[in-house]
Amino acid sequence: MTAEPPAANDDAILMKLAELRQQHKDLDDSVSALLARPVPDQLQIARLKRQKLALRDAITALEDRLTPDIIA
């Protein structure tokens, strides 16, 4: 069985986090652009906001994997 060393796994998680954060920022920019229109497409905005929330949940889950469980 070949398990990845913890440091390599952390690097992969950090790379994925950076990618998800960029996607979240891109969605935020898209929502802002849609809201700036004279007649914003509310359905499209709602879809993008749901995607942002899903990305935020994924980001939080990955951040939790990086934080060690310490029982005090």
N, C-alpha and C positions, 0 to 999 in steps of 0.2 A: 504494500500500500504506500503510495507516494503522496504525502500531505505537503501542502505548501508551507514554507516557514512563515511564522506570524508576521514578520516584517514585510514579506512579499505580499501577503494577504492585505495588510494595512495599506500598502502602496496602491493595490488594485482598488481598494475601497476609496482611498483619497482621490484617485483618478475619476472614479464613478461619481463621487460627490461633486467634483469640479464640473463634470459634464452636466449633472442634474441641476446644479446651481445656475449654470449658463442657460439651460433650457428654461428654468424658472424666470430668469431675468428677461429672456426673449419674449416669453409669454406676457410678462408684465408690461414690456414695451408695446406689444401688440394690443393689449387691453387699453393702454393709455392712448394709443393712436386711434382706436375705434371710438373711444369716448370723446375724442376731440372733433369728431365729425359732426356736421350740423344735425344729421339724423342717425344716431348710433344704432347699430344692429344689436339689439338686446339679446337675441338668441345666441348670436356668435360670441358676444361678451360673456354670457353665462357659461357657454361651453369652454371658453378659454379659462375662466375662473375655476371651473371644476378640474381642468387639467392642472392648473397651478396648485390646487389643493392636493391632488394626487401626487404631484412632484414633491410638495412640501412634506407629505407623509413619508415618501420614499427617502428623502433627505434625512428626516428625523430618525428613521429606522437605521440608516447607515451610520449616522453619528452615534447612535446608541451602541452599535457594534464596535465602534472604536473606543468607547469609554469602558474601562474595566469595571466589573461588578465588585464593589467593595461593600461588604457588610460591616456596618459600624456597631 
